[in-house]
Amino acid sequence: MYMENGGQKLGYRGNYGLELVIDLKNCDLSDLSNEKLRKFFVELCNRVDMVRHGDPMFWEDHSDIPHLNGISAIQFIETSNVVCHALPLLKAVYLNLFSCKEFNPDDTLKFCMEFWKASSENHSVVVRV
């Protein structure tokens, strides 16, 4: 949904956009394949009605810093991007969804918690101006 603001069409409630930052804890990361992450992006984008652009890009960390070892991915969407960092040692998934198209942060959070089977979360919603 776009609104008029001083002659400019802007996204989320007259501002530029909305960013949802989520830290998920005690996640089930038994399957961290590219296919599982691709499925996450597809289902999330369908849930929030976002148009994906291309396939996600993946990067695996195998450095000497154990808590950083995991997989990161980014999915570009028509209205910005979704970023996911999954860290098995911490049993944590860190997510950012940024879009100038309005979406429901509560519903998005619920979906992410269910998908990764998280037992707890910490999140913030940032209105980008």
MIDO-978382 format. One record per residue: residue number from 1; residue in three letters; x negated, y negated, z negated of N, C-alpha, C, O in turn. Coordinates in steps of 0.001 Angstrom, whole numbers. Layout:
(NUM; "ALA"; (X; Y; Z); (X; Y; Z); (X; Y; Z); (X; Y; Z)),
...
This chain:
(1; "MET"; (-847; 1174; 0); (0; 0; 0); (-892; -1237; 0); (-1812; -1337; -812)),
(2; "TYR"; (-633; -2160; 885); (-1419; -3387; 973); (-536; -4582; 670); (656; -4576; 978)),
(3; "MET"; (-1115; -5601; 72); (-351; -6790; -305); (-1037; -8027; 275); (-2249; -8036; 490)),
(4; "GLU"; (-258; -9050; 520); (-804; -10323; 960); (-1350; -11081; -240); (-710; -11120; -1291)),
(5; "ASN"; (-2512; -11678; -100); (-3134; -12446; -1173); (-3894; -13599; -529); (-5000; -13409; -22)),
(6; "GLY"; (-3316; -14773; -547); (-3989; -15926; 43); (-4280; -15744; 1518); (-5309; -16212; 2006)),
(7; "GLY"; (-3399; -15078; 2234); (-3613; -14879; 3658); (-4433; -13640; 3981); (-4525; -13255; 5147)),
(8; "GLN"; (-5038; -12999; 2965); (-5820; -11796; 3199); (-5024; -10569; 2765); (-4312; -10605; 1762)),
(9; "LYS"; (-5150; -9497; 3520); (-4539; -8237; 3114); (-5538; -7505; 2240); (-6644; -7180; 2670)),
(10; "LEU"; (-5133; -7254; 1013); (-6003; -6561; 83); (-5328; -5300; -414); (-4118; -5135; -257)),
(11; "GLY"; (-6106; -4406; -1017); (-5615; -3101; -1420); (-4882; -3090; -2731); (-3800; -3669; -2837)),
(12; "TYR"; (-5431; -2457; -3718); (-4760; -2154; -4969); (-4233; -3396; -5671); (-5010; -4161; -6243)),
(13; "ARG"; (-2931; -3601; -5633); (-2230; -4691; -6322); (-2877; -6055; -6095); (-3017; -6856; -7019)),
(14; "GLY"; (-3261; -6295; -4864); (-3826; -7587; -4496); (-5317; -7698; -4728); (-5919; -8704; -4352)),
(15; "ASN"; (-5934; -6695; -5337); (-7375; -6668; -5518); (-7990; -5829; -4412); (-7283; -5352; -3523)),
(16; "TYR"; (-9303; -5647; -4463); (-9954; -4894; -3395); (-9648; -3416; -3483); (-9325; -2788; -2475)),
(17; "GLY"; (-9745; -2849; -4674); (-9517; -1421; -4786); (-9536; -945; -6211); (-9608; -1730; -7157)),
(18; "LEU"; (-9469; 361; -6343); (-9418; 1000; -7644); (-10476; 2098; -7667); (-10633; 2843; -6700)),
(19; "GLU"; (-11202; 2189; -8786); (-12182; 3262; -8944); (-11865; 4034; -10214); (-11719; 3462; -11294)),
(20; "LEU"; (-11762; 5335; -10058); (-11545; 6231; -11183); (-12850; 6973; -11430); (-13366; 7651; -10542)),
(21; "VAL"; (-13381; 6839; -12643); (-14630; 7483; -13042); (-14276; 8527; -14091); (-13694; 8205; -15127)),
(22; "ILE"; (-14631; 9786; -13817); (-14229; 10898; -14679); (-15450; 11716; -15082); (-16280; 12067; -14244)),
(23; "ASP"; (-15550; 12015; -16377); (-16530; 12956; -16906); (-15744; 14148; -17450); (-14992; 14012; -18415)),
(24; "LEU"; (-15918; 15303; -16837); (-15234; 16518; -17272); (-16211; 17408; -18030); (-17351; 17587; -17601)),
(25; "LYS"; (-15774; 17963; -19146); (-16643; 18799; -19984); (-16073; 20206; -20116); (-14874; 20437; -19960)),
(26; "ASN"; (-16992; 21152; -20415); (-16643; 22571; -20580); (-15895; 23106; -19363); (-14849; 23745; -19481)),
(27; "CYS"; (-16457; 22826; -18197); (-15857; 23243; -16932); (-16263; 24668; -16575); (-17296; 25165; -17023)),
(28; "ASP"; (-15445; 25305; -15775); (-15789; 26606; -15211); (-16559; 26351; -13919); (-15975; 26003; -12893)),
(29; "LEU"; (-17879; 26530; -13985); (-18719; 26306; -12812); (-19316; 27616; -12311); (-20415; 27631; -11758)),
(30; "SER"; (-18597; 28707; -12503); (-19074; 30013; -12054); (-19196; 30068; -10531); (-20020; 30816; -10004)),
(31; "ASP"; (-18391; 29291; -9828); (-18472; 29195; -8368); (-18786; 27754; -8010); (-17931; 26872; -8095)),
(32; "LEU"; (-20032; 27534; -7607); (-20428; 26194; -7165); (-20862; 26215; -5699); (-21798; 25523; -5300)),
(33; "SER"; (-20173; 27008; -4928); (-20489; 27093; -3508); (-20027; 25823; -2787); (-19179; 25075; -3274)),
(34; "ASN"; (-20615; 25614; -1616); (-20165; 24491; -782); (-18691; 24642; -445); (-17960; 23656; -351)),
(35; "GLU"; (-18259; 25893; -263); (-16853; 26130; 74); (-15929; 25706; -1068); (-14865; 25139; -822)),
(36; "LYS"; (-16321; 25973; -2304); (-15504; 25560; -3464); (-15414; 24032; -3523); (-14339; 23479; -3753)),
(37; "LEU"; (-16545; 23354; -3314); (-16523; 21883; -3319); (-15717; 21341; -2154); (-14988; 20360; -2311)),
(38; "ARG"; (-15834; 21961; -991); (-15048; 21525; 169); (-13552; 21664; -144); (-12758; 20779; 175)),
(39; "LYS"; (-13180; 22791; -775); (-11782; 23010; -1161); (-11323; 21928; -2135); (-10203; 21429; -2030)),
(40; "PHE"; (-12190; 21565; -3086); (-11859; 20508; -4038); (-11536; 19201; -3313); (-10518; 18565; -3589)),
(41; "PHE"; (-12403; 18808; -2388); (-12185; 17556; -1661); (-10902; 17598; -836); (-10149; 16624; -816)),
(42; "VAL"; (-10651; 18701; -166); (-9437; 18829; 652); (-8201; 18709; -228); (-7293; 17933; 70)),
(43; "GLU"; (-8166; 19481; -1318); (-6988; 19464; -2181); (-6812; 18112; -2872); (-5691; 17619; -3000)),
(44; "LEU"; (-7914; 17517; -3315); (-7818; 16200; -3960); (-7310; 15150; -2978); (-6407; 14381; -3307)),
(45; "CYS"; (-7873; 15110; -1794); (-7456; 14109; -806); (-6006; 14311; -395); (-5281; 13339; -182)),
(46; "ASN"; (-5579; 15556; -281); (-4164; 15822; 9); (-3295; 15321; -1135); (-2247; 14718; -906)),
(47; "ARG"; (-3725; 15569; -2358); (-2948; 15189; -3544); (-2768; 13674; -3633); (-1686; 13201; -3981)),
(48; "VAL"; (-3819; 12906; -3322); (-3746; 11443; -3442); (-3454; 10777; -2101); (-3504; 9552; -1990)),
(49; "ASP"; (-3149; 11586; -1079); (-2771; 11093; 241); (-3852; 10208; 856); (-3586; 9097; 1314)),
(50; "MET"; (-5090; 10735; 854); (-6224; 10035; 1463); (-6658; 10793; 2714); (-6595; 12021; 2761)),
(51; "VAL"; (-7096; 10056; 3716); (-7551; 10647; 4966); (-9063; 10878; 4864); (-9833; 9933; 4690)),
(52; "ARG"; (-9478; 12155; 4976); (-10904; 12479; 4945); (-11541; 12151; 6282); (-10912; 12292; 7331)),
(53; "HIS"; (-12807; 11708; 6240); (-13579; 11468; 7463); (-14736; 12440; 7497); (-15691; 12315; 6730)),
(54; "GLY"; (-14647; 13403; 8388); (-15696; 14406; 8523); (-15724; 15363; 7346); (-14835; 15374; 6494)),
(55; "ASP"; (-16780; 16166; 7334); (-16984; 17118; 6259); (-17779; 16458; 5144); (-18467; 15462; 5372)),
(56; "PRO"; (-17687; 17014; 3935); (-18497; 16464; 2850); (-19985; 16709; 3113); (-20367; 17625; 3840)),
(57; "MET"; (-20801; 15866; 2502); (-22249; 16021; 2543); (-22684; 16559; 1181); (-22216; 16087; 145)),
(58; "PHE"; (-23592; 17562; 1185); (-24017; 18235; -37); (-25506; 18008; -295); (-26298; 17838; 631)),
(59; "TRP"; (-25859; 18011; -1576); (-27266; 17970; -1979); (-27413; 18795; -3245); (-26688; 18591; -4219)),
(60; "GLU"; (-28361; 19736; -3224); (-28611; 20570; -4396); (-29907; 20149; -5060); (-30925; 19961; -4395)),
(61; "ASP"; (-29864; 20001; -6376); (-31043; 19620; -7156); (-31636; 20868; -7787); (-30975; 21567; -8555)),
(62; "HIS"; (-32894; 21139; -7453); (-33632; 22259; -8038); (-34912; 21731; -8666); (-35945; 22399; -8626)),
(63; "SER"; (-34855; 20548; -9239); (-36042; 19908; -9797); (-36485; 20584; -11088); (-35862; 21539; -11553)),
(64; "ASP"; (-37564; 20074; -11655); (-38087; 20591; -12924); (-37348; 20024; -14123); (-37763; 20243; -15261)),
(65; "ILE"; (-36267; 19302; -13891); (-35471; 18725; -14980); (-34187; 19554; -15068); (-33233; 19302; -14332)),
(66; "PRO"; (-34164; 20545; -15971); (-33072; 21538; -15977); (-31667; 20958; -16028); (-30786; 21444; -15318)),
(67; "HIS"; (-31428; 19944; -16834); (-30042; 19459; -16946); (-29567; 18734; -15688); (-28375; 18464; -15546)),
(68; "LEU"; (-30481; 18417; -14780); (-30088; 17781; -13521); (-29816; 18793; -12414); (-29269; 18439; -11369)),
(69; "ASN"; (-30191; 20038; -12634); (-29984; 21064; -11615); (-28489; 21283; -11400); (-27730; 21505; -12343)),
(70; "GLY"; (-28101; 21215; -10156); (-26699; 21386; -9806); (-26480; 20977; -8372); (-27410; 20952; -7566)),
(71; "ILE"; (-25260; 20663; -8069); (-24911; 20276; -6704); (-24120; 18976; -6742); (-23250; 18776; -7589)),
(72; "SER"; (-24444; 18114; -5813); (-23721; 16856; -5645); (-23155; 16830; -4238); (-23717; 17414; -3312)),
(73; "ALA"; (-22036; 16146; -4098); (-21417; 16041; -2778); (-20650; 14735; -2687); (-20177; 14190; -3684)),
(74; "ILE"; (-20545; 14255; -1464); (-19751; 13060; -1197); (-18822; 13352; -26); (-19215; 13950; 976)),
(75; "GLN"; (-17588; 12915; -183); (-16599; 13009; 891); (-16179; 11593; 1246); (-15578; 10892; 433)),
(76; "PHE"; (-16498; 11177; 2459); (-16027; 9873; 2901); (-14547; 9974; 3219); (-14085; 10960; 3792)),
(77; "ILE"; (-13817; 8946; 2842); (-12394; 8869; 3143); (-12148; 7555; 3872); (-12981; 6649; 3851)),
(78; "GLU"; (-11007; 7470; 4508); (-10669; 6278; 5297); (-10795; 4998; 4472); (-11140; 3943; 5005)),
(79; "THR"; (-10517; 5093; 3185); (-10493; 3897; 2341); (-11655; 3839; 1354); (-11625; 3006; 449)),
(80; "SER"; (-12676; 4686; 1486); (-13934; 4620; 745); (-14542; 6002; 561); (-14952; 6618; 1545)),
(81; "ASN"; (-14617; 6526; -706); (-15286; 7811; -890); (-14919; 8491; -2203); (-14384; 7881; -3129)),
(82; "VAL"; (-15233; 9788; -2239); (-15124; 10594; -3448); (-16499; 11231; -3654); (-17059; 11819; -2729)),
(83; "VAL"; (-17041; 11112; -4875); (-18349; 11678; -5192); (-18181; 12666; -6336); (-17436; 12419; -7284)),
(84; "CYS"; (-18888; 13793; -6234); (-18811; 14840; -7247); (-20219; 15324; -7586); (-21002; 15642; -6691)),
(85; "HIS"; (-20538; 15377; -8876); (-21798; 15937; -9369); (-21441; 17044; -10348); (-20841; 16781; -11390)),
(86; "ALA"; (-21803; 18282; -10023); (-21510; 19428; -10886); (-22819; 19959; -11465); (-23736; 20312; -10723)),
(87; "LEU"; (-22900; 20014; -12809); (-24127; 20391; -13502); (-23869; 21600; -14406); (-23335; 21449; -15505)),
(88; "PRO"; (-24244; 22792; -13950); (-23935; 24012; -14690); (-24505; 24062; -16106); (-23811; 24511; -17018)),
(89; "LEU"; (-25728; 23624; -16319); (-26307; 23693; -17660); (-25465; 22923; -18674); (-25332; 23338; -19825)),
(90; "LEU"; (-24901; 21804; -18239); (-24068; 20973; -19109); (-22596; 21379; -19075); (-21791; 20880; -19862)),
(91; "LYS"; (-22247; 22285; -18162); (-20843; 22656; -17928); (-19997; 21411; -17689); (-18876; 21289; -18182)),
(92; "ALA"; (-20576; 20483; -16908); (-19947; 19177; -16682); (-19791; 18893; -15195); (-20597; 19316; -14366)),
(93; "VAL"; (-18727; 18162; -14891); (-18501; 17641; -13544); (-18249; 16146; -13696); (-17391; 15717; -14467)),
(94; "TYR"; (-19011; 15372; -12949); (-18885; 13913; -12962); (-18318; 13483; -11614); (-18858; 13835; -10566)),
(95; "LEU"; (-17226; 12719; -11646); (-16495; 12358; -10432); (-16264; 10853; -10345); (-16096; 10169; -11354)),
(96; "ASN"; (-16262; 10364; -9116); (-15857; 8989; -8831); (-14945; 9029; -7613); (-15281; 9624; -6589)),
(97; "LEU"; (-13805; 8396; -7735); (-12914; 8201; -6596); (-12708; 6707; -6461); (-12158; 6066; -7357)),
(98; "PHE"; (-13147; 6153; -5345); (-13018; 4716; -5087); (-12215; 4545; -3812); (-12535; 5137; -2780)),
(99; "SER"; (-11161; 3725; -3889); (-10317; 3521; -2722); (-9638; 2165; -2790); (-9249; 1701; -3862)),
(100; "CYS"; (-9503; 1540; -1635); (-8712; 310; -1581); (-7232; 634; -1355); (-6385; -259; -1323)),
(101; "LYS"; (-6938; 1935; -1200); (-5537; 2382; -1120); (-5103; 2795; -2523); (-5851; 3470; -3230)),
(102; "GLU"; (-3926; 2402; -2921); (-3424; 2718; -4252); (-3256; 4225; -4437); (-2814; 4932; -3531)),
(103; "PHE"; (-3616; 4697; -5621); (-3399; 6093; -5994); (-3094; 6150; -7484); (-3305; 5174; -8203)),
(104; "ASN"; (-2602; 7285; -7942); (-2211; 7441; -9337); (-3379; 8040; -10128); (-3667; 9227; -9972)),
(105; "PRO"; (-4057; 7261; -10966); (-5201; 7775; -11720); (-4840; 8920; -12663); (-5628; 9854; -12816)),
(106; "ASP"; (-3670; 8870; -13297); (-3285; 9921; -14235); (-3084; 11258; -13521); (-3541; 12296; -14000)),
(107; "ASP"; (-2408; 11231; -12390); (-2182; 12448; -11621); (-3510; 12989; -11078); (-3730; 14200; -11057)),
(108; "THR"; (-4380; 12093; -10644); (-5688; 12489; -10129); (-6514; 13158; -11222); (-7129; 14198; -10989)),
(109; "LEU"; (-6528; 12566; -12411); (-7247; 13130; -13548); (-6714; 14516; -13888); (-7493; 15443; -14112)),
(110; "LYS"; (-5408; 14662; -13926); (-4792; 15954; -14233); (-5226; 17009; -13224); (-5596; 18119; -13607)),
(111; "PHE"; (-5185; 16670; -11937); (-5600; 17611; -10901); (-7057; 18030; -11102); (-7370; 19219; -11046)),
(112; "CYS"; (-7951; 17062; -11336); (-9377; 17363; -11481); (-9632; 18256; -12683); (-10433; 19187; -12602)),
(113; "MET"; (-8965; 17988; -13788); (-9131; 18824; -14975); (-8669; 20255; -14698); (-9329; 21210; -15106)),
(114; "GLU"; (-7550; 20403; -14015); (-7039; 21732; -13707); (-7943; 22465; -12722); (-8214; 23654; -12891)),
(115; "PHE"; (-8409; 21758; -11694); (-9238; 22400; -10672); (-10524; 22944; -11274); (-10921; 24070; -10975)),
(116; "TRP"; (-11180; 22153; -12121); (-12463; 22558; -12716); (-12278; 23251; -14065); (-13262; 23608; -14713)),
(117; "LYS"; (-11039; 23444; -14494); (-10730; 24116; -15762); (-11475; 23472; -16932); (-12031; 24161; -17787)),
(118; "ALA"; (-11473; 22153; -16952); (-12147; 21399; -18007); (-11331; 21442; -19293); (-10100; 21414; -19261)),
(119; "SER"; (-12027; 21509; -20418); (-11321; 21498; -21706); (-11239; 20098; -22293); (-10434; 19849; -23191)),
(120; "SER"; (-12067; 19176; -21794); (-12001; 17792; -22275); (-12485; 16857; -21178); (-13096; 17273; -20194)),
(121; "GLU"; (-12194; 15593; -21383); (-12568; 14591; -20371); (-12765; 13230; -21024); (-12293; 12959; -22128)),
(122; "ASN"; (-13472; 12404; -20300); (-13589; 10988; -20611); (-13470; 10276; -19267); (-14110; 10679; -18296)),
(123; "HIS"; (-12672; 9239; -19203); (-12523; 8570; -17910); (-12324; 7073; -18107); (-11995; 6602; -19196)),
(124; "SER"; (-12530; 6359; -17038); (-12219; 4928; -17019); (-11684; 4577; -15645); (-12005; 5215; -14642)),
(125; "VAL"; (-10863; 3547; -15632); (-10283; 3040; -14388); (-10776; 1604; -14237); (-10615; 772; -15130)),
(126; "VAL"; (-11373; 1343; -13093); (-11932; 29; -12829); (-11195; -591; -11642); (-11126; 6; -10567)),
(127; "VAL"; (-10660; -1759; -11836); (-10057; -2493; -10725); (-11172; -3300; -10087); (-11778; -4153; -10736)),
(128; "ARG"; (-11443; -3031; -8821); (-12492; -3725; -8079); (-11900; -4983; -7457); (-10915; -4908; -6722)),
(129; "VAL"; (-12483; -6116; -7741); (-11958; -7388; -7262); (-12823; -7998; -6195); (-12511; -9077; -5689)),
